[in-house]
Amino acid sequence: MTRRPTVRLALAASLLGALPGLAAPARAAETYGPELEGFDYPHAVRRHAFTSQGQTVSIAYMDVAPSAPANGRTAVLLHGKNFCAATWEGTIGALTKAGYRVLALDQVGFCKSTKPQGYQFSFPQLAANTHGLLQALGLARATIIGHSMGGMLAARYALMFPDAVDQLVMVDPLGLEDWQAKGVPYQTIEKNYEQERKTTAESIKAYQLRFYYDGQWKPDYDRWVQMQAGLYAGPGAERVAWNQAQTSDMIFTQPVVHEFERLRVPTVLIVGGKDRTAPGANRAPADLARTLGRYDQLGPEAARRIPDAKLVEFSDLGHSPQVEAPDRFHEALLKELAGK
């Protein structure tokens, strides 16, 4: 059952500039605290505090026990840049019903975790943070499942800690192509921040409608848009935008695609053929932009480069198959995890 977030209302809808093709919002935006206070997660949230880069930070996470006879495996869910651990709600349910223990966490700089003022974001750092959490919980090995930015992170984690990975699953991962190498101009963190500060529910929806869902919107997606938009509109908006600007730079400048051949863990790549996600495409020349984010082509290319990888394609789905078609996605995921 979908939970409704507890919210406080602020920021009059008239301040949210409507984008072409989208109707103006009929009500005020919902806002959340800097660590997503006010937005309910589907399971109890715990915190893992540790020292990183000379400061104390904490990772928020859900540790959910299997609801069916345990199969002895743990699945770790890594969220995308425009998502949170809560977005995995349906996947948590499907996995726990299949006997998995599930760990879903928010990375430092995201959602319910610490938003540090000064932090050098990198995929190796986030991978090390994740590994530290698993060690603290006594988890020597786990199945690592990452979506979008989390897919890039999952690949980096598997490269850094192969002995701690039972199986790697990347769901529409970012970075199946090197945008900078293809000619997309670099954008400074300051410019990223300027753009992040303009983020609204409408701009989030417009982006996802175009790149994630092939122009087809469902009411179920609104909750996840508001989850993200509420952070940008809340009392921690400046820090949220700054961390998002930093992680945009991380995604653009730290491709993992060139190292796919080095992966040495059982790997499943799941992609939606309608996905057209390509960070930076908006600042690329038109001729180049049209060639970017073609997951119908990028998926098979990546699978050929990853040793013994299994490719699962949903030709009619976009960037978030676990949200767009959860029943189909979970059926395929559980099949691949079981090695069938």
C-alpha positions as CSV (number, residue, x, y, z in Angstrom):
1,M,0.0,0.0,0.0
2,T,1.4,3.4,-1.0
3,R,2.0,5.7,2.0
4,R,1.1,9.3,1.8
5,P,3.9,11.6,3.1
6,T,3.4,13.9,6.0
7,V,4.1,17.4,4.7
8,R,4.0,21.1,5.4
9,L,2.8,23.5,2.8
10,A,4.8,26.4,1.5
11,L,6.0,28.1,-1.7
12,A,2.9,29.3,-3.5
13,A,2.3,27.6,-6.8
14,S,2.3,30.9,-8.6
15,L,6.0,31.1,-8.0
16,L,6.5,27.9,-10.0
17,G,6.9,28.8,-13.7
18,A,5.0,26.5,-15.9
19,L,6.9,24.8,-18.6
20,P,5.7,24.3,-22.2
21,G,3.3,21.5,-22.5
22,L,2.7,21.2,-18.7
23,A,-0.3,22.6,-16.9
24,A,0.4,25.0,-14.0
25,P,0.1,23.3,-10.6
26,A,-3.2,23.6,-8.8
27,R,-1.8,23.6,-5.3
28,A,1.2,24.7,-3.3
29,A,4.3,22.6,-3.4
30,E,5.1,20.2,-0.5
31,T,8.4,20.8,1.2
32,Y,10.7,18.7,3.3
33,G,13.6,19.2,5.6
34,P,17.3,19.0,4.5
35,E,17.4,15.3,5.3
36,L,13.9,14.7,3.8
37,E,12.2,15.2,7.1
38,G,8.4,15.0,6.6
39,F,8.6,12.3,3.8
40,D,7.7,8.8,5.1
41,Y,9.8,5.9,4.0
42,P,8.1,2.5,3.7
43,H,10.2,0.9,6.5
44,A,12.1,2.0,9.6
45,V,15.0,4.3,8.9
46,R,18.3,3.7,10.7
47,R,21.6,5.7,10.6
48,H,25.2,4.7,10.2
49,A,27.5,7.5,11.4
50,F,31.1,7.6,10.5
51,T,34.0,10.0,9.8
52,S,34.7,10.9,6.2
53,Q,37.0,13.6,4.8
54,G,37.5,15.0,8.3
55,Q,33.9,15.3,9.3
56,T,31.1,13.2,10.8
57,V,28.5,12.2,8.3
58,S,25.7,9.6,8.4
59,I,24.0,7.3,5.9
60,A,20.3,6.7,6.3
61,Y,19.2,3.2,5.4
62,M,16.4,0.6,5.7
63,D,17.4,-2.9,6.7
64,V,14.4,-5.1,5.9
65,A,14.2,-8.8,6.9
66,P,12.7,-11.4,4.6
67,S,8.9,-11.9,4.9
68,A,9.2,-15.4,3.6
69,P,11.7,-18.2,4.5
70,A,15.1,-16.7,4.3
71,N,17.3,-17.7,1.4
72,G,20.5,-16.6,3.0
73,R,21.1,-13.8,0.6
74,T,21.2,-10.0,1.1
75,A,20.4,-7.5,-1.7
76,V,21.8,-4.0,-1.5
77,L,19.8,-1.4,-3.4
78,L,21.6,1.8,-4.7
79,H,19.4,4.7,-5.8
80,G,19.8,7.0,-8.8
81,K,20.6,10.7,-8.6
82,N,16.9,11.8,-8.9
83,F,15.7,9.0,-6.6
84,C,16.0,7.9,-3.0
85,A,16.0,4.6,-1.1
86,A,12.2,4.9,-0.8
87,T,11.8,4.7,-4.6
88,W,12.8,1.0,-4.2
89,E,9.6,0.4,-2.2
90,G,8.1,-2.1,-4.6
91,T,11.4,-3.9,-5.2
92,I,12.0,-4.2,-1.4
93,G,8.6,-5.9,-1.2
94,A,9.3,-8.3,-4.1
95,L,12.7,-9.3,-2.8
96,T,11.7,-9.8,0.9
97,K,8.8,-12.0,-0.3
98,A,11.4,-14.1,-2.2
99,G,13.4,-14.6,1.0
100,Y,16.0,-11.8,0.6
101,R,17.2,-9.5,3.3
102,V,17.2,-6.1,1.8
103,L,19.4,-3.1,2.5
104,A,18.3,0.2,0.8
105,L,20.4,3.2,1.6
106,D,20.7,6.9,0.8
107,Q,24.2,8.0,-0.2
108,V,25.8,10.9,1.5
109,G,24.5,14.1,-0.1
110,F,21.1,12.6,-0.9
111,C,17.6,12.2,0.5
112,K,17.7,11.4,4.3
113,S,21.5,11.3,4.6
114,T,23.9,14.0,5.5
115,K,24.3,17.0,3.2
116,P,27.9,18.1,3.8
117,Q,28.9,21.6,3.0
118,G,32.4,20.6,1.9
119,Y,32.8,17.1,0.4
120,Q,34.7,15.7,-2.5
121,F,32.1,13.5,-4.2
122,S,33.5,10.6,-6.2
123,F,32.2,7.1,-7.0
124,P,35.1,5.5,-5.2
125,Q,34.3,7.5,-2.1
126,L,30.6,6.5,-2.2
127,A,31.6,2.9,-2.8
128,A,33.9,3.0,0.2
129,N,31.0,4.5,2.3
130,T,28.7,1.8,1.2
131,H,31.3,-0.9,1.9
132,G,31.8,0.6,5.4
133,L,28.1,0.3,6.1
134,L,28.0,-3.4,5.0
135,Q,31.1,-4.1,7.2
136,A,29.4,-2.4,10.2
137,L,26.4,-4.7,9.7
138,G,28.6,-7.8,9.4
139,L,27.8,-8.4,5.7
140,A,30.8,-10.0,4.0
141,R,29.0,-10.5,0.7
142,A,25.9,-9.2,-1.0
143,T,24.0,-8.9,-4.3
144,I,24.5,-5.3,-5.4
145,I,21.6,-3.8,-7.4
146,G,22.0,-0.2,-8.7
147,H,19.7,2.0,-10.8
148,S,20.7,5.1,-12.9
149,M,23.5,6.8,-11.0
150,G,23.4,3.9,-8.6
151,G,24.2,1.6,-11.5
152,M,27.5,3.5,-12.1
153,L,28.2,3.3,-8.4
154,A,27.4,-0.4,-8.4
155,A,29.9,-1.0,-11.1
156,R,32.5,0.9,-9.2
157,Y,31.7,-1.0,-6.1
158,A,32.1,-4.3,-7.9
159,L,35.5,-3.2,-9.3
160,M,36.7,-2.1,-5.9
161,F,35.3,-4.9,-3.8
162,P,34.8,-8.0,-6.1
163,D,35.1,-10.5,-3.3
164,A,32.2,-8.8,-1.5
165,V,29.8,-9.1,-4.5
166,D,27.7,-12.2,-5.1
167,Q,26.1,-10.7,-8.1
168,L,25.9,-7.3,-9.8
169,V,22.7,-5.9,-11.3
170,M,22.7,-2.6,-13.1
171,V,19.3,-1.2,-14.0
172,D,19.5,1.5,-16.7
173,P,22.8,2.7,-15.4
174,L,24.1,6.1,-16.3
175,G,27.5,6.2,-17.9
176,L,27.0,3.6,-20.6
177,E,28.7,6.2,-22.7
178,D,31.3,8.9,-22.0
179,W,29.5,12.1,-22.8
180,Q,32.5,14.3,-22.4
181,A,34.6,12.1,-24.7
182,K,31.8,12.3,-27.3
183,G,31.9,16.1,-27.3
184,V,29.4,17.3,-24.7
185,P,30.8,20.6,-23.2
186,Y,31.9,20.6,-19.6
187,Q,29.8,22.7,-17.2
188,T,31.3,24.1,-13.9
189,I,29.9,23.2,-10.5
190,E,28.9,26.8,-10.1
191,K,26.8,26.7,-13.3
192,N,25.3,23.3,-12.2
193,Y,24.4,25.0,-8.9
194,E,22.7,27.9,-10.7
195,Q,20.6,25.5,-12.7
196,E,19.8,23.3,-9.6
197,R,18.5,26.3,-7.8
198,K,15.8,26.7,-10.5
199,T,14.5,23.1,-10.0
200,T,10.8,22.7,-9.4
201,A,8.3,19.9,-9.5
202,E,7.4,21.0,-13.0
203,S,11.0,21.0,-14.3
204,I,11.6,17.5,-12.7
205,K,8.4,16.2,-14.3
206,A,9.2,17.7,-17.7
207,Y,12.7,16.1,-17.7
208,Q,11.4,12.7,-16.6
209,L,8.5,12.8,-19.1
210,R,10.9,13.5,-21.9
211,F,13.9,11.2,-21.0
212,Y,12.5,8.6,-18.6
213,Y,8.9,7.7,-19.8
214,D,8.8,8.4,-23.5
215,G,6.1,11.0,-23.1
216,Q,3.8,8.8,-21.1
217,W,3.0,9.9,-17.5
218,K,1.2,7.9,-14.8
219,P,-0.1,9.3,-11.5
220,D,2.1,6.9,-9.6
221,Y,5.2,8.9,-10.7
222,D,4.0,12.1,-9.0
223,R,5.0,10.9,-5.5
224,W,8.6,10.5,-6.5
225,V,8.7,13.9,-8.3
226,Q,7.3,15.5,-5.2
227,M,9.9,13.7,-3.0
228,Q,12.7,15.3,-4.9
229,A,11.0,18.7,-5.5
230,G,10.2,19.0,-1.7
231,L,13.9,18.9,-0.9
232,Y,14.7,21.8,-3.4
233,A,11.8,23.8,-1.9
234,G,12.6,23.2,1.7
235,P,14.8,24.9,4.4
236,G,17.9,23.1,3.2
237,A,17.5,24.0,-0.5
238,E,20.9,25.7,-0.9
239,R,22.8,22.7,0.5
240,V,20.7,20.3,-1.4
241,A,21.3,22.1,-4.7
242,W,25.0,22.4,-4.0
243,N,25.4,18.7,-3.3
244,Q,23.4,17.9,-6.4
245,A,25.6,20.2,-8.4
246,Q,28.7,18.4,-7.1
247,T,27.3,15.0,-7.9
248,S,26.3,16.1,-11.4
249,D,30.0,16.9,-11.9
250,M,30.9,13.5,-10.5
251,I,28.6,11.7,-12.9
252,F,29.9,13.7,-15.9
253,T,33.6,13.4,-15.2
254,Q,34.0,9.9,-13.7
255,P,32.8,7.4,-16.4
256,V,33.1,3.8,-15.5
257,V,32.2,2.5,-19.0
258,H,35.9,2.3,-20.0
259,E,36.4,-0.3,-17.2
260,F,33.6,-2.7,-18.0
261,E,36.0,-5.3,-19.3
262,R,37.6,-5.5,-15.8
263,L,34.4,-6.6,-14.1
264,R,34.9,-10.1,-12.7
265,V,31.5,-10.8,-10.9
266,P,28.3,-12.3,-12.3
267,T,26.6,-9.3,-14.0
268,V,23.1,-8.6,-15.2
269,L,22.3,-5.5,-17.2
270,I,18.6,-4.5,-17.3
271,V,17.7,-1.6,-19.7
272,G,14.6,0.0,-21.1
273,G,14.8,0.5,-24.8
274,K,12.9,3.8,-24.6
275,D,15.4,5.3,-22.2
276,R,17.0,8.4,-23.6
277,T,18.8,9.7,-20.4
278,A,22.0,11.6,-21.2
279,P,23.2,14.2,-18.7
280,G,24.5,17.2,-20.5
281,A,22.6,16.5,-23.7
282,N,20.9,19.9,-23.3
283,R,24.2,21.7,-23.8
284,A,25.5,19.5,-26.7
285,P,25.2,20.5,-30.3
286,A,21.8,19.3,-31.7
287,D,23.4,16.8,-34.1
288,L,25.3,15.2,-31.2
289,A,22.4,15.4,-28.7
290,R,20.2,13.3,-31.0
291,T,22.7,10.4,-30.8
292,L,23.0,10.4,-27.0
293,G,21.2,8.2,-24.4
294,R,20.2,5.5,-26.9
295,Y,19.8,2.7,-24.4
296,D,18.4,0.5,-27.1
297,Q,21.9,0.6,-28.6
298,L,24.0,1.2,-25.5
299,G,22.6,-1.7,-23.5
300,P,23.7,-4.4,-26.0
301,E,27.1,-2.6,-26.5
302,A,27.8,-2.6,-22.8
303,A,26.7,-6.2,-22.4
304,R,29.2,-7.3,-25.0
305,R,32.0,-5.6,-23.1
306,I,31.2,-7.0,-19.7
307,P,32.6,-10.6,-19.4
308,D,29.7,-13.1,-19.5
309,A,27.1,-10.5,-18.8
310,K,23.4,-11.2,-19.1
311,L,21.3,-8.6,-20.9
312,V,17.6,-8.1,-20.1
313,E,15.8,-5.7,-22.4
314,F,12.4,-4.1,-22.1
315,S,12.0,-2.6,-25.5
316,D,8.8,-0.6,-24.5
317,L,10.0,0.8,-21.2
318,G,12.2,3.8,-20.2
319,H,14.7,4.8,-17.5
320,S,12.9,3.3,-14.5
321,P,11.4,-0.1,-15.3
322,Q,10.9,-0.9,-11.6
323,V,8.6,2.1,-11.4
324,E,7.0,2.0,-14.8
325,A,6.2,-1.7,-14.9
326,P,7.0,-3.2,-11.5
327,D,5.4,-6.6,-12.0
328,R,7.3,-7.3,-15.2
329,F,10.5,-5.9,-13.8
330,H,10.4,-7.9,-10.6
331,E,9.6,-11.1,-12.4
332,A,12.7,-10.6,-14.5
333,L,14.9,-9.5,-11.7
334,L,14.0,-12.5,-9.5
335,K,14.5,-14.9,-12.4
336,E,18.0,-13.5,-13.0
337,L,18.9,-13.5,-9.3
338,A,18.0,-17.1,-9.1
339,G,20.1,-17.9,-12.2
340,K,17.2,-19.2,-14.2
